[in-house]
Amino acid sequence: MRQTNTLIIGASISGLASAASLQKQNIEYIIIEKQNRVGAPWRNHYDRLHLHTSKRFSNLPYKKFGRTIPRYPERQQVVDYLDDYQKEFNINPIFNTEVLSVKKEAEYWITETTKDSFKSKYVIMASGPYSKPKRIDFKGMETFPGKILHSYEYKTGKDFKGQKVLVVGFGNSACEIAIDLYEQGSVPSMSVRSPVNVIPRDVLGVPVLELSILLSRLPPRVADAISSPLIKWLIGDLTKLGLKKMPYGPLEEIRRDGNIPILDIGTIQHIREGHIKIYDDIDHIEGKSIYFKGGKKEAFDAIIAGIGYDRDCTETVKVDKRRFEDLQVCAGRQKYFGKDGLYFCGYWISPTGQIREIASDAQKIARHIAGEENPLQK
């Protein structure tokens, strides 16, 4: 059994930010990762992926993106940044090590993995809420002759050139995948079950994230009321496109549901121009034919399920479930922040930018372990 002061679980954005922050506090740590390289999620995502938040508010602690990098870095540019970050801070994860269980025994945390056991005073869970893809389950899907894959398996629209492809879901990944399919010569459609909020990525040349940071000082409902006329002017009436509008705004959506609203990078315009068709939720599948709950039927060659991820890690981390409910608010408002030496970095969905929040929380966690900060007093 290996022993350390702090064990970091996960070596992507949250784990690397935590490691660098612990170093700044001269805190001993071990970082483990189930894949064979840092930043695995970004390496495995589809080729067209861009960072949807501006680089100015998306850097990890103590290191900015380079000046030559565009406002919204490409997937490979983010991967290169993470590689450089690892080297600059000499972060050396133990790779190919998957966590089986994390539980408290007396004064220490015992973490069992596929490779070794670890004993630590503190644990930082940094694997994030997007590590376990939801299971695909459509009625009759076993009769479908074409490919059915989760969005995390999707790489490029080139693989579907000339095919009619149904993208299920209307999250940020699903919307960008639909654009990629169209640009690469496919005929994309989208099946949208739930009402949505759509906001522009930029407002008159200013990243919408900067406006969100200003509005975050207000109650979500008030901030949404202030921004609603501007969003409607820029985005238009979603119901005319076959989409359902949420009864509350994007900031309220984050607070209530923990979901990120759609940052539009061109999907809405493609829908208006007829490049992407919108259908209701899937009712069932019979061969190549997909029947929708609105009564329509259409034949497709492939299905890409942008249905999201299971955010529950209760099977692995053996603690009171209230600890996971606590992650619906930022670190500074969590009732159980750091309780018994257990921390979570990167799990709260922030209206002011996920990576920005991760960078802040990683430093807050490191200072708390060092005994310098009580987040509830900030």
C-alpha positions as CSV (number, residue, x, y, z in Angstrom):
1,M,0.0,0.0,0.0
2,R,1.3,3.4,-1.0
3,Q,0.9,6.3,1.4
4,T,0.7,10.1,0.6
5,N,-0.7,13.2,2.1
6,T,-3.2,13.8,-0.7
7,L,-4.4,11.5,-3.5
8,I,-5.8,13.1,-6.7
9,I,-8.1,10.9,-8.7
10,G,-8.0,11.9,-12.4
11,A,-5.4,13.6,-14.5
12,S,-7.4,15.8,-16.9
13,I,-8.2,19.5,-16.4
14,S,-9.3,19.2,-12.8
15,G,-6.6,16.8,-11.7
16,L,-3.8,18.9,-13.3
17,A,-5.1,22.1,-11.8
18,S,-5.3,20.4,-8.4
19,A,-1.7,19.1,-8.7
20,A,-0.2,22.4,-9.6
21,S,-2.2,24.1,-6.8
22,L,-0.9,21.6,-4.2
23,Q,2.6,22.2,-5.5
24,K,2.3,25.9,-4.8
25,Q,1.4,25.0,-1.2
26,N,4.3,22.5,-0.9
27,I,1.8,19.7,-0.3
28,E,2.9,16.1,-1.1
29,Y,0.5,14.3,-3.4
30,I,0.1,11.3,-5.8
31,I,-2.1,11.7,-8.8
32,I,-3.6,8.6,-10.6
33,E,-5.3,8.3,-13.9
34,K,-7.2,5.4,-15.5
35,Q,-6.1,6.2,-19.0
36,N,-2.5,6.2,-20.3
37,R,-2.0,10.0,-20.8
38,V,-3.2,13.3,-19.3
39,G,-6.2,15.1,-20.7
40,A,-7.8,11.8,-22.0
41,P,-11.3,13.3,-22.5
42,W,-9.9,16.0,-24.8
43,R,-7.7,13.5,-26.7
44,N,-10.7,11.3,-27.3
45,H,-13.3,13.9,-28.3
46,Y,-14.3,14.5,-31.9
47,D,-11.9,16.3,-34.2
48,R,-14.0,19.5,-34.8
49,L,-14.4,20.2,-31.0
50,H,-13.5,23.7,-29.9
51,L,-13.4,25.2,-26.5
52,H,-16.8,27.0,-26.2
53,T,-15.5,29.5,-23.6
54,S,-12.8,32.1,-24.4
55,K,-9.2,31.2,-23.6
56,R,-9.0,34.3,-21.4
57,F,-11.2,32.6,-18.8
58,S,-10.3,29.0,-19.6
59,N,-6.7,28.6,-18.4
60,L,-5.6,26.5,-15.5
61,P,-3.8,28.1,-12.5
62,Y,-0.5,29.9,-13.1
63,K,-0.4,29.3,-16.9
64,K,-2.2,31.2,-19.7
65,F,-2.9,30.0,-23.2
66,G,-0.3,31.4,-25.7
67,R,-0.9,34.6,-27.5
68,T,-1.0,32.9,-30.9
69,I,-3.9,30.6,-29.8
70,P,-7.3,31.9,-31.1
71,R,-10.0,33.1,-28.7
72,Y,-11.7,29.7,-28.9
73,P,-8.9,27.0,-29.0
74,E,-9.3,23.9,-31.1
75,R,-9.3,20.5,-29.5
76,Q,-5.6,19.8,-30.4
77,Q,-4.6,23.2,-29.1
78,V,-6.2,22.3,-25.7
79,V,-4.4,19.0,-25.7
80,D,-1.1,20.7,-26.4
81,Y,-1.8,23.2,-23.6
82,L,-2.5,20.3,-21.2
83,D,0.7,18.5,-22.3
84,D,2.7,21.7,-21.7
85,Y,1.1,22.2,-18.4
86,Q,2.0,18.7,-17.2
87,K,5.7,19.3,-18.3
88,E,6.0,22.8,-16.8
89,F,4.7,21.7,-13.4
90,N,6.4,18.3,-13.6
91,I,3.2,16.4,-12.9
92,N,3.8,12.7,-13.1
93,P,0.5,10.7,-12.8
94,I,0.4,6.9,-12.2
95,F,-1.4,5.9,-15.4
96,N,-3.6,2.9,-16.3
97,T,-4.9,2.9,-12.7
98,E,-8.7,2.8,-12.4
99,V,-10.3,3.4,-9.0
100,L,-12.5,0.7,-7.6
101,S,-13.4,2.2,-4.3
102,V,-12.7,5.1,-2.0
103,K,-13.6,4.8,1.7
104,K,-12.7,6.3,5.0
105,E,-11.0,4.0,7.6
106,A,-10.1,5.7,10.9
107,E,-8.1,8.8,10.1
108,Y,-7.2,7.9,6.5
109,W,-8.8,7.4,3.1
110,I,-8.2,4.0,1.5
111,T,-8.4,4.0,-2.2
112,E,-8.4,0.6,-4.0
113,T,-7.5,0.6,-7.6
114,T,-6.8,-1.9,-10.4
115,K,-3.0,-1.5,-9.8
116,D,-2.4,-0.7,-6.1
117,S,-3.9,0.5,-2.8
118,F,-3.4,4.1,-1.6
119,K,-3.6,5.5,1.9
120,S,-4.0,9.3,2.2
121,K,-5.2,11.9,4.7
122,Y,-6.9,13.8,1.9
123,V,-8.6,12.8,-1.4
124,I,-9.4,15.1,-4.3
125,M,-12.0,13.6,-6.7
126,A,-11.1,15.2,-10.0
127,S,-12.5,12.7,-12.6
128,G,-15.4,15.1,-13.2
129,P,-19.1,14.6,-14.1
130,Y,-18.5,13.5,-17.7
131,S,-16.5,10.3,-17.3
132,K,-19.3,7.7,-17.6
133,P,-21.4,7.9,-20.8
134,K,-25.1,7.1,-20.4
135,R,-26.3,3.8,-21.8
136,I,-28.0,4.0,-25.2
137,D,-31.5,2.5,-25.0
138,F,-34.0,3.1,-27.8
139,K,-37.0,0.8,-28.3
140,G,-36.3,-1.4,-31.3
141,M,-32.7,-0.3,-31.7
142,E,-31.6,-4.0,-32.1
143,T,-33.4,-3.9,-35.5
144,F,-31.4,-0.9,-36.8
145,P,-28.9,-2.0,-39.5
146,G,-26.7,1.0,-39.3
147,K,-24.2,2.4,-36.7
148,I,-25.5,3.5,-33.3
149,L,-22.9,5.2,-31.2
150,H,-22.6,7.5,-28.2
151,S,-21.3,11.0,-29.0
152,Y,-18.1,10.2,-27.0
153,E,-17.3,7.6,-29.7
154,Y,-17.8,10.0,-32.6
155,K,-14.7,11.3,-34.3
156,T,-15.5,13.0,-37.6
157,G,-18.3,13.6,-40.1
158,K,-16.0,12.1,-42.8
159,D,-17.1,8.6,-41.5
160,F,-20.7,9.4,-42.5
161,K,-20.3,11.3,-45.8
162,G,-23.4,10.9,-48.0
163,Q,-25.4,9.3,-45.2
164,K,-28.6,10.5,-43.4
165,V,-27.6,10.7,-39.7
166,L,-29.8,11.3,-36.7
167,V,-28.2,13.1,-33.8
168,V,-30.2,12.5,-30.6
169,G,-30.0,15.3,-28.1
170,F,-29.5,19.1,-28.3
171,G,-26.5,19.7,-26.0
172,N,-23.4,21.6,-27.0
173,S,-21.7,18.4,-28.3
174,A,-24.7,17.3,-30.2
175,C,-25.1,20.7,-31.9
176,E,-21.5,20.8,-32.9
177,I,-21.6,17.3,-34.2
178,A,-24.6,18.2,-36.3
179,I,-22.6,21.0,-37.9
180,D,-19.6,18.8,-38.5
181,L,-21.8,16.2,-40.2
182,Y,-23.2,18.9,-42.5
183,E,-19.8,20.3,-43.3
184,Q,-18.4,16.8,-44.1
185,G,-21.1,16.0,-46.6
186,S,-23.7,14.2,-44.4
187,V,-27.4,14.9,-44.2
188,P,-28.0,15.6,-40.4
189,S,-31.2,15.7,-38.4
190,M,-31.7,16.1,-34.7
191,S,-34.1,14.5,-32.3
192,V,-34.9,16.9,-29.5
193,R,-36.9,15.6,-26.5
194,S,-36.7,18.5,-24.0
195,P,-37.2,22.3,-24.0
196,V,-33.9,24.2,-24.5
197,N,-32.2,27.4,-23.8
198,V,-29.9,28.8,-26.5
199,I,-27.6,31.7,-26.0
200,P,-25.1,33.2,-28.5
201,R,-21.4,32.4,-27.9
202,D,-20.6,36.1,-28.6
203,V,-22.7,39.2,-28.1
204,L,-21.6,42.0,-30.4
205,G,-18.1,40.6,-30.5
206,V,-17.9,40.1,-26.7
207,P,-17.8,36.5,-25.4
208,V,-21.1,35.8,-23.6
209,L,-19.1,34.3,-20.7
210,E,-17.9,37.8,-19.8
211,L,-21.5,39.0,-19.6
212,S,-22.3,36.0,-17.5
213,I,-19.6,36.9,-15.0
214,L,-21.1,40.3,-14.6
215,L,-24.7,38.9,-14.2
216,S,-23.6,36.2,-11.8
217,R,-23.7,38.8,-9.0
218,L,-27.5,38.8,-9.4
219,P,-30.0,36.1,-8.6
220,P,-30.3,33.8,-11.6
221,R,-34.0,34.7,-12.3
222,V,-33.2,38.4,-12.2
223,A,-30.2,38.0,-14.4
224,D,-32.2,36.0,-16.9
225,A,-34.9,38.6,-17.0
226,I,-32.4,41.3,-17.8
227,S,-30.7,39.3,-20.6
228,S,-33.8,37.8,-22.1
229,P,-34.7,40.6,-24.6
230,L,-31.1,40.6,-25.9
231,I,-31.0,36.8,-26.3
232,K,-34.3,36.8,-28.1
233,W,-33.1,39.5,-30.5
234,L,-29.9,37.6,-31.3
235,I,-31.3,34.0,-31.4
236,G,-34.9,34.6,-32.5
237,D,-38.0,32.5,-31.8
238,L,-36.9,28.9,-31.3
239,T,-40.5,27.6,-31.6
240,K,-40.5,28.5,-35.2
241,L,-37.7,26.1,-35.7
242,G,-39.5,23.1,-34.1
243,L,-37.8,23.6,-30.8
244,K,-39.4,24.0,-27.4
245,K,-38.3,26.9,-25.2
246,M,-37.6,26.4,-21.6
247,P,-40.0,28.2,-19.2
248,Y,-37.0,29.7,-17.4
249,G,-33.7,31.2,-18.5
250,P,-30.2,29.8,-18.9
251,L,-28.8,30.8,-15.5
252,E,-31.9,29.4,-13.8
253,E,-31.4,26.2,-15.9
254,I,-27.9,25.8,-14.5
255,R,-29.1,26.4,-10.9
256,R,-32.1,24.1,-11.1
257,D,-30.9,21.3,-13.4
258,G,-27.1,21.5,-13.4
259,N,-27.2,21.7,-17.2
260,I,-25.2,24.0,-19.4
261,P,-27.4,25.9,-21.9
262,I,-26.6,25.8,-25.6
263,L,-23.8,28.2,-26.7
264,D,-24.8,28.6,-30.3
265,I,-21.8,28.4,-32.7
266,G,-24.0,28.2,-35.9
267,T,-26.4,25.4,-35.4
268,I,-29.5,27.7,-35.2
269,Q,-28.6,29.3,-38.6
270,H,-28.1,25.8,-40.2
271,I,-31.6,24.8,-38.9
272,R,-33.1,28.0,-40.3
273,E,-31.5,27.3,-43.7
274,G,-32.7,23.7,-43.7
275,H,-29.3,22.1,-43.4
276,I,-30.3,20.4,-40.2
277,K,-33.9,19.1,-39.6
278,I,-35.5,18.9,-36.2
279,Y,-37.6,16.0,-35.0
280,D,-39.4,15.1,-31.8
281,D,-38.2,12.4,-29.3
282,I,-37.8,8.9,-30.7
283,D,-40.8,6.6,-30.1
284,H,-39.4,3.4,-31.6
285,I,-37.2,2.0,-34.3
286,E,-38.1,-0.5,-37.0
287,G,-35.2,-1.4,-39.2
288,K,-33.9,1.9,-40.8
289,S,-37.2,3.6,-40.0
290,I,-37.3,5.8,-36.9
291,Y,-40.8,6.7,-35.6
292,F,-41.0,10.0,-33.6
293,K,-43.5,10.8,-30.9
294,G,-44.8,13.7,-33.0
295,G,-46.1,11.2,-35.5
296,K,-43.3,11.6,-38.1
297,K,-41.3,8.8,-39.6
298,E,-38.0,8.9,-41.4
299,A,-35.3,6.5,-42.6
300,F,-31.7,7.0,-41.4
301,D,-28.3,5.4,-42.0
302,A,-26.8,6.1,-38.6
303,I,-27.6,7.3,-35.1
304,I,-25.4,9.4,-32.9
305,A,-26.6,9.6,-29.3
306,G,-25.6,12.9,-27.7
307,I,-27.5,11.8,-24.5
308,G,-24.9,12.9,-21.9
309,Y,-23.2,11.3,-19.0
310,D,-24.1,9.8,-15.6
311,R,-22.8,12.1,-13.0
312,D,-23.2,9.7,-10.1
313,C,-20.0,8.3,-8.5
314,T,-21.7,6.9,-5.4
315,E,-20.7,3.4,-6.4
316,T,-17.1,4.3,-6.1
317,V,-16.9,6.8,-3.3
318,K,-18.4,5.4,-0.1
319,V,-19.8,8.4,1.6
320,D,-23.2,9.8,2.6
321,K,-25.2,10.8,-0.5
322,R,-25.6,14.3,0.8
323,R,-22.0,14.8,-0.2
324,F,-23.1,14.5,-3.9
325,E,-26.1,16.7,-3.5
326,D,-23.8,19.3,-2.1
327,L,-22.1,19.5,-5.5
328,Q,-25.0,21.4,-6.9
329,V,-23.5,24.6,-5.6
330,C,-20.1,26.2,-5.8
331,A,-17.3,25.2,-3.4
332,G,-17.8,28.4,-1.3
333,R,-21.4,27.4,-0.6
334,Q,-21.0,23.7,0.0
335,K,-22.0,22.5,3.5
336,Y,-19.6,19.6,3.4
337,F,-16.6,21.2,1.6
338,G,-13.5,19.2,2.7
339,K,-15.4,17.2,5.3
340,D,-13.2,14.4,6.6
341,G,-10.6,15.3,4.0
342,L,-12.6,14.6,0.9
343,Y,-12.8,17.2,-1.9
344,F,-14.5,17.4,-5.3
345,C,-13.0,19.5,-8.1
346,G,-14.8,20.2,-11.4
347,Y,-18.2,18.7,-10.5
348,W,-20.3,21.9,-10.1
349,I,-21.6,23.3,-13.4
350,S,-20.7,27.0,-13.3
351,P,-22.5,29.8,-15.2
352,T,-19.3,31.7,-15.5
353,G,-17.3,28.9,-17.2
354,Q,-16.4,25.4,-16.1
355,I,-12.6,25.6,-16.5
356,R,-12.6,29.0,-14.8
357,E,-14.4,27.5,-11.9
358,I,-12.1,24.5,-11.8
359,A,-9.0,26.7,-11.6
360,S,-10.6,28.6,-8.7
361,D,-11.7,25.5,-6.9
362,A,-8.3,23.8,-7.3
363,Q,-6.6,26.7,-5.6
364,K,-9.3,26.9,-2.9
365,I,-8.9,23.2,-2.1
366,A,-5.1,23.4,-1.9
367,R,-5.3,26.4,0.4
368,H,-7.9,24.6,2.6
369,I,-5.7,21.5,2.9
370,A,-2.8,23.8,3.8
371,G,-5.0,25.3,6.5
372,E,-5.0,28.8,5.0
373,E,-8.6,29.2,4.0
374,N,-12.1,28.4,5.1
375,P,-14.3,28.8,1.9
376,L,-17.4,29.4,4.0
377,Q,-15.8,32.7,5.3
378,K,-15.0,34.0,1.8
